[in-house]
């Protein structure tokens, strides 16, 4: 059994690098061959010779390895070393090497869907609105690993501003929104920062992405709708719109910031004023815990 350890060395303020030794020792004791990759994926990285992979880092680190994992059909385990760790939370992954070893031995895995936004794969979600603006601000001022405190000032600043981005959203050929203002989430998993979960209907093996719009002319109004949605009760947020779709086309006169799995989407992903999001059914293999 050949295992790839894919590590973001600065994740967890350096704890990710130290955890590699624990994982490598546990795996070798179990008779497995280990290869540690201590950098971001590049053109020459190929996982096809590996039976399984574990990503030691945050959701962004996992996102950057998705193309390689999909191409090799290599099952993945996420060791949470980021700010929110939504993927690991969703699949009950964790930092304990023994749980990973048991899952590998049992070859316990399932296939989940992935989304593709402007050519970039994602496992969790894409969003446009105040949260994407916050990610934009945090990315601009980033100096190393990110802490929750780094979000405080951008969030406070965004809450007092009005929302200016508006656009149309077409889902599977049908218009969902036209000239809408607010926050748009296209989710593959029902997971979001601070457990707010605006797209609670999302299921990663449904063959559809969950498209959710929270209207509001100000960030405060959107924030209140997010908080109200914790109960997962549509009656609490009656103006919330949610549908399932395989292909989503977003048209904006002035393309806004977009966050993908917690990272900022490159503006070049827009085709002029249009952004296309689609689903890739069953594209990623995910290890499941054996407890």
Order of alpha helices (4+ residues) and beta strands (2+ residues): beta-alpha-beta-beta-alpha-beta-alpha-alpha-beta-beta-beta-alpha-alpha-beta-beta-beta-alpha-beta-beta-beta-beta-beta
